[in-house]
Amino acid sequence: MQNADQPYLFTEFQPAHTLVRTREAELSGPRILLHSVLLFITGICTTLTGAAFAVQPHVQDDSSSIGLLFAPIIAVITETASGNLEPLTKGLLFSFTLLTILAAHEFGHYFACRHYGIRATLPYFIPAPPTITPFGTFGAVIKIKAPITSRRALFDIGIAGPLAGFAFALPAAIVGLITATPAAISDAVAESGATQFNDPLLFILISKLLGLPKWIEWNPIYWAAWGTVLVTALNLFPVGQLDGGHVLYAVFGKRVHKLISIIVAISVGALAVTAIVLGQPPVYALWTLVLLFLLKVGHPPVMEEEPLGKARLVLAVLAVLVFLLCFMPFPITLS
């Protein structure tokens, strides 16, 4: 997801050589060091999270809050110190897969900005406390620091991230599903379990085409692909300044963008309410608040209204297809 800062109403045009110097300042030593440190810390958090999932079945039950938070991490350290490197290896595999896909998404935006000469930062990776969050990161973001004045530039920058991320998530999903260990569990037993993570249409189709089992054990590559596919779907919601919102605005303009943004935000809110009524986790409740905020902020206008061309319209249809493959109406359910 890119952060557009909404600079369009307060922009002063500067000489080209000044813009070049300012853009290159984003690649200065201190800036690169900051991005590197954030990536390193995020890598530690995601590695510990993946390793904690790997040792979770072997962690003794501890009902205390401190036990729930730190027991998996302590188990990872204990297993590694004893010479069992399997949890740490799985954690590293999870971290590498997850961060690679997130990086592909953000660098898709970044290089599209560079192509159009628009100032943008390198990706900021955002760490999250391991075991508290399911992935050890809140994702990554770039900051666009100059106005996007062209419809084509807006379209290309908006769509580049999701398509680049999906291009890496697809093979990760295939590898994760193929290498997963079938779970020794029947449908009847699974339906009586506590928590179930549901697959997107993409995973279901892959499993059907390859004849893979329905129930599988936790798998680091699968879990990384599952998380990033969910992020891809969230970013492709055609609302506000989300990636899908940029594409929608570039294709249809301001009025249609505003109308569809309102309809989608209301629909997501209805989905969250439906989950509550059905006694399921309201996964999209917080996302509804995000969408409402984006509606209030609005979308900056573009100055150049040149036609997009047939190739970009085909890519817009592809983005819709990617969204449908990645979207999960109920990502998590309770049985």
SULJOCOR-V862251 format. One record per pair of residues at least 6 apart in sequence whose ideal C-beta (glycine too) atoms are under 6 Angstrom apart, sorted by sequence separation. I is the first residue (numbers start at 1). J is the second residue. D is the distance in whole Angstrom. If there is no record, write none. Layout:
i->{I:I}
j->{J:J}
d->{D:D}
This chain:
i->{130:148:238:239:276:113:235:236:237:238:275:79:80:128:235:236:249:62:128:248:110:127:128:238:272:76:59:126:272:59:126:271:272:125:56:59:268:272:106:123:124:123:269:52:55:268:55:121:240:120:121:238:239:268:52:55:120:48:51:190:239:119:238:239:265:119:237:265:118:177:200:173:177:185:265:182:55:110:174:183:54:109:183:106:183:261:177:51:54:106:180:181:51:116:102:180:50:51:50:180:176:47:50:112:113:47:50:112:176:175:176:47:109:112:283:46:172:176:283:249:109:281:43:46:108:109:173:239:108:172:280:240:239:105:108:169:241:72:105:169:104:105:169:104:69:101:104:251:166:101:165:101:247:162:247:162:162:97:52:49:162:45:48:161:42:42:45:158:38:39:41:35:38:49:236:158:159:158:46:233:45:46:135:154:155:233:232:233:26:42:155:23:154:229:151:2:202:97:201:94:98:200:93:97:101:200:90:94:198:198:198:197:11:196:3:8:1:2:3:4:7:2:193:192:191:154:151:149:155:149:150:149:151:159:166:155:159:53:50:1:4:8:6}
j->{136:154:244:245:282:120:242:243:244:245:282:87:88:136:243:244:257:71:137:257:120:137:138:248:282:87:71:138:284:72:139:284:285:140:72:75:284:288:123:140:141:142:288:72:75:288:76:142:261:142:143:260:261:291:76:79:144:73:76:215:264:145:264:265:291:146:264:292:146:206:229:203:207:215:295:213:87:142:206:215:87:142:216:140:217:295:212:87:90:142:216:217:88:153:140:219:90:91:91:222:219:91:94:156:157:92:95:157:221:221:222:95:157:160:331:95:221:225:332:299:160:332:95:98:160:161:225:291:161:225:333:294:294:161:164:225:299:131:164:228:164:165:229:165:131:165:168:316:232:168:232:169:316:232:319:235:236:172:131:130:243:127:130:243:125:127:130:243:124:125:127:122:125:136:323:246:247:247:136:323:136:137:227:246:247:326:326:327:121:137:250:119:250:326:250:109:325:221:325:220:224:326:220:224:228:328:220:224:328:330:331:332:147:333:141:147:141:142:143:144:147:144:335:335:335:302:302:302:308:303:304:304:306:315:322:312:319:218:220:235:241:300:300}
d->{5:5:4:5:5:4:6:6:5:6:5:5:5:6:4:4:4:5:5:5:6:6:5:4:5:5:5:4:4:6:6:5:4:5:6:5:5:5:4:5:5:5:4:4:4:5:6:5:6:5:5:5:4:6:6:6:5:6:4:6:5:4:6:6:4:4:6:6:5:6:5:6:6:5:6:4:5:5:6:4:4:5:5:5:5:6:5:4:4:5:4:4:5:4:5:4:6:3:4:6:5:4:3:5:6:6:6:4:4:5:3:4:6:4:5:4:6:5:6:5:6:5:6:6:4:4:4:5:4:4:5:3:5:5:3:5:6:5:6:5:5:3:5:5:6:5:4:5:6:5:5:5:6:5:6:6:5:5:5:4:5:4:4:6:4:4:5:5:6:5:5:5:5:3:4:3:5:5:4:6:4:5:5:5:6:4:5:4:5:5:4:5:5:5:5:5:4:5:5:4:4:5:5:4:4:5:5:5:6:6:6:6:5:5:5:5:6:5:5:5:5:6:5:6:5:6:5:6:6:4:4:6:6:6:5:6:6:6:5:5:5:4:5}
